[in-house]
Each structure stands twice: as structure tokens, then as C-alpha cells.
Amino acid sequence: MDKKQIHRELVFKAMRSSGAGGQNVNKVSSKVELTFIIDTSEGLSDKEKERIQLKLKSRLTNDGALILQCDEARSQHRNKDLVVKRFFEILKNALVVPKKRKPTKPTKTSKEKRLKSKKVTAEKKAGRKKPDLPR
């Protein structure tokens, strides 16, 4: 993953934000929208592209673009920084390969502990029953 190349491929769009800001909200375009098209990226290898598309399938548009928005701050520059930081965090998490699980067998002690707890539970429940009285 080439961060500088990916950063050059990002497309930003500014628009009017909603929320706090008073009159400023009606005049200034402080909301930032980041668009990144995975298929055309030269900063990612083919394997990385596949992994990202698999992991972020629900967040991608039909043409394979990842779109993020930020309007937390009142400043367009601050929102741009925030959305870029969030984008790279999402990308980093999508590229993490989970460790392969090594199957193990339960230990002798853990088996004994499980059987003992089952026996205790069975005795507890048996004590709750009404006694069988001879007729």
C-alpha cells in the first residue's frame, strides 16, 4: 500500500454542512466528502484490492467507490484532515489478515472440571424434585 499514491487518488468535494455553526452554516461549505475508487487505484496491489472489496463490500457503491463524509468541525480543512485520517484507518483495518486458528484439544483437567460442574448441577436439580413417597 503506497500511502502517497493513494492520497493523490482521493477525490474531495466540499458542500454545505448541517448542524451547529449559526449563520456560518448557510454561507460556508465546510462538509467534506471523500471518494476513492478501488479498481483504478495504482497505490494498491491486486491482492489488496480484492481484500478491501471483500471486507468493505457493504460500504462500497455499485461502481466500487468508497465514499466518506465528515462535517464534525466548522472548518473545511479540519474536516478534510479528519476524513483522510478515518479513510486510512478503514483501509488499514480492511487489509489486516486474521491469524489462522490452530485447532487444539481440551486438556485432561478441563474435561474433569466440566464433568464435575455437570455433576454438581445435576445434584442441585435432583434436590429440587419432590421426593417419591411410598404408597
HELIX and SHEET records of a PDB file:
HELIX    1   1 LYS A    3  GLU A    9  1                                   7    
HELIX    2   2 ASN A   24  LYS A   27  1                                   4    
HELIX    3   3 ASP A   46  LYS A   55  1                                  10    
HELIX    4   4 LYS A   57  ARG A   59  5                                   3    
HELIX    5   5 GLN A   76  ALA A   94  1                                  19    
HELIX    6   6 LYS A  108  ARG A  128  1                                  21    
SHEET    1   A 3 VAL A  11  MET A  15  0                                        
SHEET    2   A 3 LYS A  31  ILE A  37 -1                                        
SHEET    3   A 3 ALA A  65  CYS A  70 -1                                        
END                                                                             
